[in-house]
Amino acid sequence: MRPARRALTFVMATVAAGALAIAPAPAAQGQAAQGQAAQGQAAQGQAAQGQALDWVALGDSYTAGLIKAAGQEFETPRDGCGRTDQSYPQVALRELGPLVKLTNVSCGGATIADVVTEKQKPNGRHAPPVSRDPDHPFAAVPAQIEAVSPATDVVTVGIGGNSLGFGEILRTCVQRGLANGGRGTPCKDHYAGRIHTRLQEVRGEYDRMLTRIHLDAPHAEVIAVGYPYLIPTDTTKCVYASIVGFATVTRGDLNWLRTDALEPLNQMIREQAARHNDHYVDLYESSRGHSICEKAGGANWAEGIYDTTLRPALVHPNAKGHRNAAAKVAAAILASRT
């Protein structure tokens, strides 16, 4: 099968299955590790005094991990949510040690409604014809908010991409980019101003979600986690029809996705966090220079339609991206108690 057609087949299959959900440079990583180690020692001292924090992690696949490039699933029996051992909640848990007690209910494919009100039917890694999950179908899981209680000390939440419809938008961009031969902005032209309308709807949902979290966990520190830098400012770094990139999305549409979808989504999350006096974790700036298209020397902290070993990935952070997120989230948790 030709690369472009293969990429299109995968995107359509995986998005239909609802698989989506969206670290510093080496020197900076070393500095961050030293700082994190010092914070971790202080945290362990606090934990020794019986002050372990009850932490609940909510979110979509950008929190859960889901893809194989973000580690291995570690829970048995599997519930289909795809939580992996290299996802940022699990990495941060290992960094923070006895300071925290983690309940991780994040789930691949989750929307804001799945966090607050709806039971979700997870798909695991089931995306035929490309990938079949032997445990599919999975039973419905409760709304994630059910894990939150008045005893909760910290809630982290990374959500919004699926409510915006990122998977459907990506599929449309792939299809229209292929039909247009890689030219122009066919996806932008198709959606026109509808993305702005969707963002406003997601803003309202996100606002109501934070209100509900504070209602259910009135004493908790709430930490809203944004999305990472996926698309480079210089889209000439992205190879058209690359299955380890964005497949047949045109460069013009990649620019549009970055400036009209991803960046406004992060800005909305930041603003809603501020409105509720919550902490915002910015993953975008800290992962700049590590987009899906910047693969030289393994610089990419997220994978394209497939990862570099040709495993399905559908535009998700890899283990490096989750390590960066874990450092930022752990620092926010520590800061919440100082």
URNORQUI-V723845 format. One record per residue. SS is DSSP state (A for helix, B for strand, O for the rest). PSI is psi in whole degrees, -180 to 180 (none if undefined). D_LAST is the distance of its C-alpha to the last C-alpha in Angstrom with 1 decimal. Layout:
SS	PSI	D_LAST
SS	PSI	D_LAST
This chain:
O	138	56.3
O	146	55.5
A	-44	51.8
A	-43	51.4
A	-38	53.0
A	-44	51.0
A	-44	47.7
A	-43	48.9
A	-44	49.8
A	-47	46.4
A	-48	44.5
A	-42	46.7
A	-45	46.5
A	-41	42.8
A	-39	41.9
A	-32	44.4
O	-6	42.7
O	38	39.3
O	-22	37.5
O	-169	35.0
O	none	32.7
O	none	30.7
O	138	23.9
O	168	24.1
O	162	27.4
A	-45	28.0
A	-43	26.8
A	-33	23.6
A	-40	23.2
A	-44	23.5
A	-43	20.8
A	-40	18.5
A	-41	19.4
A	-46	18.6
A	-41	15.1
A	-37	14.6
A	-43	16.2
A	-43	13.9
A	-40	10.8
A	-39	13.0
A	-42	13.9
A	-40	10.5
A	-41	10.2
A	-33	13.7
A	-42	13.1
A	-42	10.8
A	-34	13.5
A	-24	16.1
O	11	15.0
O	28	15.8
O	33	12.6
O	137	13.8
B	135	12.8
B	106	15.9
B	127	16.0
B	125	19.1
B	119	20.3
B	154	23.0
B	-176	25.2
O	-158	28.5
A	-19	29.9
A	-15	27.5
A	-46	24.9
A	-34	27.4
B	-64	29.0
O	-58	32.6
O	159	34.6
A	-27	35.8
A	-9	34.3
A	21	30.9
O	-169	31.7
O	144	33.5
B	141	33.1
O	-6	32.1
O	138	32.5
O	136	35.8
O	154	37.5
O	142	36.6
O	0	35.8
O	-1	36.5
O	-17	33.0
O	35	32.9
B	128	29.4
B	161	29.5
O	-13	28.0
O	10	26.9
O	157	25.3
A	-33	21.7
A	-39	20.4
A	-38	22.3
A	-45	21.4
A	-36	17.6
A	-44	18.2
A	-35	20.0
A	-42	17.3
A	-19	14.5
A	-135	17.0
A	1	16.5
A	-32	12.9
B	154	14.6
B	112	17.9
B	133	19.3
B	109	22.1
B	107	23.4
O	16	26.1
O	155	26.4
O	129	30.1
O	134	32.3
O	-1	34.2
O	143	31.9
O	174	32.0
A	-38	29.8
A	-36	32.5
A	-25	32.0
A	-42	28.3
A	-44	29.1
O	-28	32.8
O	144	35.0
O	139	35.9
B	140	36.1
B	99	38.7
O	156	37.2
O	-5	39.6
O	-133	38.0
O	33	39.7
O	110	42.9
B	66	44.4
O	148	48.1
O	-1	50.2
O	-42	47.8
B	132	45.6
O	128	46.4
O	120	43.9
O	-19	45.9
O	-1	43.7
O	142	44.1
O	157	44.4
O	153	41.2
O	157	40.7
B	145	38.5
B	153	34.8
O	161	33.1
O	137	31.1
A	-29	27.6
A	-20	26.0
A	-18	27.7
A	-11	25.0
O	141	22.4
O	172	22.3
O	-19	20.7
O	-7	19.0
O	133	17.2
O	-36	13.4
B	134	13.4
B	124	16.4
B	142	17.3
B	123	20.7
B	100	23.0
O	161	26.2
O	-31	28.9
A	-42	31.3
A	-32	33.7
A	-33	33.7
A	-24	34.8
O	34	37.4
A	-42	36.5
A	-46	38.7
A	-39	41.7
A	-44	41.2
A	-44	41.2
A	-44	44.3
A	-41	46.1
A	-38	45.2
A	-48	46.6
A	-48	49.7
A	-31	50.5
A	-38	49.7
A	-46	52.2
A	-28	54.8
O	6	54.4
O	27	54.7
O	10	51.4
O	152	52.3
O	-155	50.8
O	61	48.1
A	-31	49.7
A	-44	46.4
A	-44	45.2
A	-35	48.7
A	-44	48.6
A	-23	45.4
O	-123	46.0
O	8	43.6
A	-27	42.7
A	-39	39.4
A	-42	38.2
A	-43	39.3
A	-42	37.5
A	-39	34.3
A	-37	34.6
A	-43	35.2
A	-36	32.2
A	-47	30.1
A	-42	31.3
A	-42	30.6
A	-41	27.1
A	-49	26.4
A	-34	27.9
A	-47	26.0
A	-38	22.6
A	-44	24.0
A	-42	25.1
A	-45	21.9
A	-32	20.2
A	-43	23.2
A	-26	23.1
O	73	19.4
O	-20	18.6
O	4	15.1
O	148	14.0
B	125	11.9
B	129	14.8
B	113	14.9
B	126	18.4
B	127	19.7
O	-172	22.6
O	151	25.7
O	176	26.5
O	104	29.2
O	-35	32.3
O	124	35.2
O	152	35.7
O	-37	36.5
O	94	39.8
A	-1	41.3
A	-13	44.2
A	-14	42.0
O	125	42.6
O	123	45.9
O	138	47.9
O	16	48.8
B	126	46.5
O	-12	45.4
O	6	42.4
O	-133	41.5
O	26	41.9
B	-126	45.5
O	21	47.8
O	132	45.3
O	159	46.7
A	-35	44.8
A	-41	45.2
A	-31	43.6
A	-43	40.7
A	-43	40.0
A	-43	40.3
A	-39	37.9
A	-50	35.3
A	-26	35.6
A	-10	36.6
A	-63	34.8
A	-50	31.8
A	-43	30.4
A	-33	30.9
A	-46	29.4
A	-40	26.2
A	-40	26.4
A	-45	26.9
A	-43	23.9
A	-46	21.8
A	-40	23.4
A	-37	23.1
A	-45	19.4
A	-41	19.2
A	-34	21.7
O	10	19.6
O	36	16.3
O	167	15.1
B	139	13.7
B	129	16.6
B	114	16.9
O	106	19.9
O	-13	22.0
O	-55	25.0
A	-37	24.5
A	-18	23.0
A	8	26.1
O	137	28.6
O	1	31.5
O	39	31.2
O	176	33.1
O	-32	35.7
O	-1	38.4
O	74	37.0
O	-10	38.1
A	127	39.4
A	19	38.0
A	31	35.9
O	-18	33.7
O	134	33.4
O	12	30.3
B	157	32.1
B	157	35.6
O	-144	38.5
O	-44	41.0
B	158	41.4
O	-179	39.4
O	-10	41.0
O	15	42.5
O	34	44.0
O	143	41.9
B	135	41.1
O	-34	37.8
O	56	38.3
O	70	35.7
B	155	32.6
B	145	29.8
O	-172	30.7
A	-35	28.7
A	-43	27.7
A	-39	26.5
A	-32	24.4
A	-40	22.9
A	-46	21.8
A	-41	20.3
A	-42	18.6
A	-43	16.8
A	-42	15.7
A	-42	14.7
A	-42	12.9
A	-39	10.8
A	-39	10.2
A	-44	9.3
A	-43	6.8
A	-29	5.3
A	-17	5.9
O	16	3.8
O	none	0.0
